[in-house]
């Protein structure tokens, strides 16, 4: 038995296939979507989605936050931004993080909601750097 997994970014459907399991970065911890999973809506943090066929990871994607709709027969990930792991760039992610850190330094420290948004984006950029480094052959973290 399998589950239909779809990863959608604002630009396109990045992935749509049957899989045995999808492990995704939930805001409160990683969660696995499998056949017959109880219905659940989930907020995602920046991190890696692993798609399994049997015991092997067959596809890996970085998502920069978003939502997941998990149901007994399907899992739809609505990502703020999604990229195949091998297409990530450490340099681009580091530049994004540097820009976000500068914005945080210049931000009004009394505007807590804006600071929270910036912190979330910085966490996502750090996770992207880590994911991009893990995709480089021979590079260890």
NUFI-402686 format. One record per residue (C-alpha): residue in one letter; x, y, z. Coordinates in steps of 0.1 Angstrom, whole numbers, plus 5000, padded with zeros to 4 digits. Layout:
<pts>
AXYZ...
</pts>
This chain:
<pts>
X500050005000X501350354992X500450714997X500150984970X502751254978X502651594961X505051884967X503752214954X505652544954X504152884943X505752824908X504852464901X504152114912X507751984920X506851624928X503851404924X504251024929X503250734950X505550654979X505650445010X506350735033X507251105034X509051255063X508751625066X509951905089X506951995111X507152315130X507152115163X509251825150X509551585121X506551385111X506051095087X503051065064X502150705056X499150515043X496150525067X497550825086X494951015105X493951345088X496251635099X497051985088X500652075097X502752385097X506252325082X509552485092X512552505068X514052165063X514351855042X511451635030X512551265025X510451045002X510750675009X510150374987X510550065009X513350145033X515250375009X515150745005X514450794968X513851174966X514951464988X513651824987X514352135008X511152335018X511452685032X508352645054X504652605044X501952365052X501151995048X497851825044X498051465055X495251225049X494950835048X495650825011X497651135003X500051405015X500151744999X502951975009X502252345000X505752485003X506652855005X509652754984X510752404974X513952284957X515451944949X518351894974X520951864946X519852194932X520552394964X523452644965X525452694997X526553034985X522953144977X521753025011X524653195029X523953525011X520253495020X521153445057X523553735057X520753965043X518253835069X520753895097X521354245085X517554305084X517254165119X520054405132X518254705116X514754595127X512754775154X513254555184X509854655198X508154495167X507954145180X505853995152X508354125126X511253985146X509553645148X509153645111X512753735105X513853465131X511853205112X513353305079X516853295094X516252945108X515052835073X518252975057X520452795082X518552475075X519052535038X522752585042X522952255062X520852075035X522952215007X526152105024X524751755030X524151724992X527751784984X529551454979X532251405005X531151705026X530351615062X528651845088
</pts>
